Amino acid sequence: MSRNPISEQEVSLLLNDVLERYGYDFTEYAPASINRRVNHLYHADRFPSFAEYRYRIISDPAYALRFVEEITVNVTEMFRDPSFYQALRTEVLPVLATYPFIRIWHAGCSTGEEVYSFAILLKEAKLLHKAVIYATDINAGVLEKGRKGMFRLSQMQQYSRNYMESGGREDFSAYYTANYEYAKFREDLGEKIIFSPHNLVTDGSFNEFQLIICRNVLIYFNKTLQDRVLTLFSDSLEQLGFLALGSKETLNFTSVTRKFKQLENREKIWRKVQL
C-alpha cells in the first residue's frame, strides 16, 4: 500500500510531541534531514496512517526510543576538531597522569571514532595501561559498531590529517590494519574501552570520573533536560575533574555554571572547582 509522505507540519507536530512527552528537543534540527528520517521510519515500519504513527510514539516509550535512535544523527569522525584534541593533549593529560588510575566517561559516543581517538592520545602519553574509558550511548546499534573497532578505510586519509593537526607525531596507519573496506583498530586500544548502553535522560551516575567527554549531544536537548544531564555529569566528576563538550555547547547560564571554570584555551573544556 502506497502512503503519502508526512508533511512538514505533521513532522513538526511529532517533534513537539517528543519534546513535551520525553524531553528530547529536535525542533531546531535541519528540516530537510529530519523530514527525511521521520518519513523513512514511517514507511519502514509500515504505518497505515500518520495518526497511528503519532499515537504509537506518544503512547509507547519503547517505540519512542526507536524513533529517537532513528532520527539522531550519528555524525562523528576521528580527532574531530583537532584543536580540541590538541588541548586535551597539552592541558588535560598531564593532570590525568598524576592519578594512579584514570577513569573516563565518553557519553553519547556514537560509533566510537572519538573514543578510539582518545585511546590513542592515552597510548601516546603512556597512560593507557592505567586507564579505562566507559563509552556509552542510547543507541545499541552504534555501540555494536564501536565494539568492533572497525571504521571505513576510505576515511583514514581524513582521520590521519586530523590526527596530525591534533599534535600526533606517529605514523597513524600503525594503529590499524586494513581489512577489505575497513580499518581494524588495534586490540590494545579496544581492551581499555567498555561500550555500554546508557540513557542520559533516565539513567543515573555509575562511577566517579576524572574526565567526562560529551560532544554534540546536549544540543538536542531542551534547557530542562540539559540542566538535568549537566547535574548528572557534575555529580559523576571528582573534584577538579574535567568536562569536555561540543563546539556549540556551553555551561554558561546553566544550573552548574558556578561549579566549573573554563580552561583558557578557547576550547569547550571545563574543570570542576572546589566550592
N, C-alpha and C positions, 0 to 999 in steps of 0.2 A: 504494500500500500504506500503510495506516494504521499508524503507530508510536506506541507508548505514550510519554509524556514521560519524560525521565530523572528519576529520583528525587533528592531532596536528598542522600542517602547516596552515590549514584553521582557527582553533581556534586562532592561533597567528595573522592571518590577521584581524579577528574580533576584537581582543583586541587592535590592533593598530588603527583600525577604531574608536573604542570607545574613545581611548586616544586622537586622533587628533581632533575628532569631538566634544567631550563632556568634555574632560579633566579628565576623570576617568582613573587612571592607575592601571590596573590589570595585567600588563605584568610580574610582579615579583611574581605572585601568584603561589602556588604549582601546577604544571601542572596536576597531576592526578585528583586533586579536581576540578580544573576549567574546564578541559575537560569533566568531568562527568556532571557538572552543565550546561555547554553550550549545550551539547548533549541532556540533559534532556528537556530543554526548546524547542529545535529544534523539538524533537519528540512530546512533549506535545502540541505544537501549530501547528503541522501537516503541516509544510512547505514542498512543493513538491521538493525543491532543495536548496542547500546551497546558490546559487546565490540570490534566492528570500529572504532567511533569512537575508543575508548580506544587501541587498538593503533596507529591511524593517527597520533594525537597523540604517542604515545611514540616511534614509530619514524621519523617523518618531520618533521625540523626545519622544513622549509618550511611544512608544514601547521600545525605548532605555532605558527608565526609568524602564520598566518592566524587561528588560534584566539585568540591574544593580541590581535591587532588587533580582532577581533570583540567581545571582552569588555572591552577597555579603554574606559572611559567618557571620551569626549572632551567633558567639560563645561568650557566656557570662556566668558568674556564680556569685552568691552572694559572696561578700567580696573577689573578685578575687585579687590575690596578697595581702595577708593580711598585709604585711608591709606597703603598700600604705595606707590602711585604718588606720593603727596604726599612721602613720604620720598625716593624716587628724585629727584624734582624738586629738593628742598632740600639733600640731603646727598651725592648721588652725581653728578648732572650738573655741579655746579660743579667737581668734581675732574676729571671727564672732559674738561671744557672746556680744561684745561691741556695736553692731548695734541695733537700735530699731526694725528694720525689716530686714530680711535676704532673699535675692533673689539669687537663684542658678539656673544655666542652665546646664543641663546634655544633651549634644549634641551627636547624634548618640547613643541613649540609648538602641537600640535593644529591646528585650522583657521586659526590666525593672528590671532585677535582681539586677543590681548595683545601680539603683535608689532607690529601696527599702532598699538596704544595707545602703545607705547614710541617708535615712529617719530614720533608726534605730539608727544610730550614733547621729543624731539630737535629737531624743527622749531621748537617754541616757544622753545627755548633757543638757537636759531640755531646748532645743531651738526650738523644733518642732512647738510649738504653735505660734512662731513669724516668721516662715519661709515658703517659698513656693518654690517648685522645678519645674521648667519647663523642662519636658523630651521630647526631640524631636528626630525624625528620618525621613529619606527619605521614609521609608517603612511603609505604612499604616497598613499592616498586623501585623507586630511585635508590633506596638503601641496598637492595639486592645488587644493583649495578655497582654501587660503591664497594661492596664486599669483594666483588670480583677484581677490582683494581685494574680494569681494562677500559681504555679510552681510545677513541678513533686515532689511528695512525696519521690520518690526514691533518689532525690538529697539532701534531707535535712541533711543526716548524714555528707556529704562532706561540705555543707554550714555551718553546726554547727561547724565543725572543723575550717573552715576558720574564722568564727566569733570569736571563742576563740583565735585563733592566732593573730587576729587583735586587741586584747585587750578587747574583750567582757567579761563581768562579770555576765550577767544574764543567765537565762535558755532560750536558743534560741527558744525552742518549744513554749514558751509563746507568741511569735509574730505571730503564725499562728494556724489555726485549720485544722485538717486532714479532707479531703473531698474526699472520694473514693481514686483515684490515685493521687490526688492533695493536695497541701498545700495552703490554702487560707489565705493571709496575712491580718492583722488587718485593719479595716476601718480607724482608726485614722492615720495610715501611709498613706494610699491611698488618704485620703482627702487633703493632703498637696502637692500632685503631680498632675500637669497638663500635660497630654500627648497630644502632638500636632505635626502635620506634619511640617517639616522644611527641606528645601534643602540647605545644606551649600554652594552649588555651585552657586545658583541663588538668594536665599533669603537674605534679609538684617538683620540688628540688630533690635530687638523688645523690648529691655529693657536695664537697666543698672544693672549689677550683681556684687556681691561681690566674687562669685566663679563660674568658668566655668569648668566643667569636660567633657573631650572629649578623650576617651581612645580607642586606636587601630582603629581609623578611618583615620587619616592622612596618615597612611602607604599605603593606597590605592590610594592616590592622587599623581600627579606629582608635581614637585617643584613649578611651577607657581601657581597651584591650592592650594598647601599648604600655600604659602605666602598670597594668597587671603583670605583663611579661617582664618589664624592666625591674619591677619589685622582686619577681622570681629570680632574675639574674643577680640583683644586689644581694639577696638572701643566700645565693649559691656561691658567692665570691668570698674568698678570705679577705681579711683586712689587707689593704694595699695591693689587692688583685687587680687585674686589667680586664676591661670590657671593650671589645672592638666591634664597631657597627659598619654599615654600608655607607657609601659616599653621600647619599641623600638623607641619611638618618642622623638624629641628634638626641642628646639628653637634655638639651635646653627646654625649659618650660614643661618638664615632666615631673612626676612625683618623686623622682630620685635625684634631681639636679644637685641638691646640696651634698649628696653623699659621694660625689665624684668630681675629679678635676681632670680636665682635658690636657693631654700632653701637648707640648708646644711645637709640634712638627706639622700642624695643619691637617694631619690625618685624623680619622674618626676613631681615636683610641683614648679611653679614659682610665684613670686609676682611682680605685676606691679609697677614700681618705678616712683617717681615723677621726671620728667626731668626739 
